[in-house]
Structure formats: C-alpha cells, structure tokens
Amino acid sequence: SCNTCAVPEYINHGINGFLADNDEEMFRYLQILLHDEALASNMGVEARKTIIKECAIDRFVKQWNDVFDMAANISYLG
C-alpha cells in the first residue's frame, strides 16, 4: 500500500504487507509477491490476523458507541 495516512498503523512493512513511497517501489514489491508464492501467502495470513485484531466488529461498535456517548454528554456552552 501507499506509505501515507493511517496505513502504516496497520501494515508492518515486510510482515503483513509492503509500504511504498512511489510507483516504482510499489511495482517492485508487486513483482516480489508475484514471484514468491510463500511470501505472498505468509503476508496474507499475517494481514488477516491484523484485520481480525485491529478491525474486529466488536471493537468498531465499541468505538462507535464511545463517540456517540461523548457527543451526547457534551454540554452546550453557547
């Protein structure tokens, strides 16, 4: 993926994906994955673990509810 925004919070370069700073770098990483089936498979397994851990529905719902709870409890200061 592109090495920008929040992406590096989820992708550990070389473990569960590759982070690229430009098109040429991205192309090189894609070539590596296309020619190394074991690496591509291992990265896929690690990426799935990351998504299950970091983006689980229970965690999302809790964070979503926390935002609404915070918004509902803010006093109007106007």
Secondary structure, DSSP 8 states (H G I E B T S, - for coil): -BS-TTHHHH--BTTTB--BSSHHHHHHHHHHHHH-HHHHHHHHHHHHHHHHHHS-HHHHHHHHHHHHHHHHT-----
